[in-house]
Amino acid sequence: MVLRDLIGDVFRTLWSHKLRTFLTMFGIAWGIVSIVLMVAAGEGLRKGQEDQSKTLGKDIMIVFHGRTSLQAGGTRAGRVVHWEDADVQAVQAEVPDCQYAIPELEQGDVRTHSNYNNAAFLVTGSYPEFGEIRSLNVGQGRFYNWDDEKEARRVAFLGTDAAKQLFPEGRNPLGENVYLNQIPYLVIGVMAKKKQDSSYDGWDVNKVFVPFAAMRRDFPDKPPATARTFDQLLVTPKSVLQHEACKHQVRAALGKMHNYDPTDKEACPIWDTVQEAKAFQQMTDGMKYFLGAVGFVTLFLGGIGVMNVMMVAVRERTREIGVRKALGAPAQAILKQFFIEAMVIALFSGAVGLGIAYGLCWLVDLLPMPDFFAGLLPTWRSGLLACGILGGIAVLSALFPARRAASVDPIEALRFEAGG
């Protein structure tokens, strides 16, 4: 039998057993759709949580001032610690594993207005690196730079909602003035729209950002703090691998400056977003693996269904095998036909399953997604793995019983009753 005749015979056989062929193909396609969708959902959740962890800032540690809980250097516990301008230089000099250590000074009672509207926003001042490490992407204009900082220029960078409230729709804020306690600040930039679900002082879209030097001059810290103190220190490690060393060095440097025990975490509370991101990643990875495991269980069940259908198909065709052997067909030709049949079913149903799965992912991703869920993100690896597993099951479950049937005596095969 030439290959063309063999393939034609395969398709005629499959067509004559349409229901059985459909059930086999459905089992394979369903298993592939299940595993792809499960893994895609887990991947979308992981990517969404990864994006969420970056909204506050990438690999950032927020160092708050606190109150000592341990005695140190002859001083009693319970002493309030305030960070001062000198701390910034000291930390920068003594923390080799940290990339940035910058101050942040805030005021929440600054009266804010433009020529069009009044508002109440948190005003915050810091160094130009603040925009980078706090993920304040520029939508219009620019963020303030070191020239602005060195000259203590009265320039402002607005959050998106702050710009909308201070200026009428359609009015470009760039080049306009906003008045902070009646002091005019020139708007040089507006932040790009930002989704945020966590913060230590409010949403960035509702803030006004100014250079630290201008903030220190116009809106200094208030008693019991002094004109040299600020609210929190923002620190980033040079790499994620150095973040623990960076945190330890910051505690040690600040403890030395303020004469408290460096292990006193109450004196130096730190919101460690790096550690928080790792915890998020462990959680989302666990959910991804769980969904993947559910998908593989579904895949396994689908494989059992495929195997049962294929074995029943071969069993029902034992008499056909006997007739072909009686007419001189070699066992190799019989096995070849069953192999090609199984491959045709596996390849076609695998392609259908992948098409359906990726089509469903595409349709779902057209819908509005909840915040910090990236949608269904299928991976080719999961689809090809599912195709390989179910295709292998289909081929093996066809070849093993076919080989047994092809090895029996033709007379015995002809006597075989499928229901017996």
NORMO-V154868 format. One record per run of one state. SS is the DSSP state (2 for helix, 1 for strand, 0 for the rest). FROM is the first residue (numbers start at 1). TO is the last residue. If there is no record, write none. Layout:
ss->SS from->FROM to->TO
ss->SS from->FROM to->TO
This chain:
ss->0 from->1 to->2
ss->2 from->3 to->16
ss->0 from->17 to->17
ss->2 from->18 to->53
ss->0 from->54 to->59
ss->1 from->60 to->64
ss->0 from->65 to->66
ss->1 from->67 to->67
ss->0 from->68 to->71
ss->1 from->72 to->72
ss->0 from->73 to->74
ss->1 from->75 to->75
ss->0 from->76 to->79
ss->1 from->80 to->80
ss->0 from->81 to->82
ss->1 from->83 to->84
ss->2 from->85 to->94
ss->0 from->95 to->97
ss->1 from->98 to->107
ss->0 from->108 to->110
ss->1 from->111 to->113
ss->0 from->114 to->117
ss->1 from->118 to->120
ss->0 from->121 to->121
ss->1 from->122 to->126
ss->0 from->127 to->129
ss->2 from->130 to->133
ss->0 from->134 to->137
ss->1 from->138 to->141
ss->0 from->142 to->145
ss->2 from->146 to->150
ss->0 from->151 to->154
ss->1 from->155 to->158
ss->0 from->159 to->159
ss->2 from->160 to->166
ss->0 from->167 to->176
ss->1 from->177 to->180
ss->0 from->181 to->182
ss->1 from->183 to->191
ss->0 from->192 to->203
ss->2 from->204 to->206
ss->1 from->207 to->211
ss->2 from->212 to->218
ss->0 from->219 to->228
ss->1 from->229 to->230
ss->0 from->231 to->231
ss->1 from->232 to->237
ss->0 from->238 to->239
ss->2 from->240 to->258
ss->0 from->259 to->269
ss->1 from->270 to->272
ss->2 from->273 to->316
ss->0 from->317 to->317
ss->2 from->318 to->326
ss->0 from->327 to->330
ss->2 from->331 to->365
ss->0 from->366 to->379
ss->2 from->380 to->407
ss->0 from->408 to->409
ss->2 from->410 to->415
ss->0 from->416 to->420
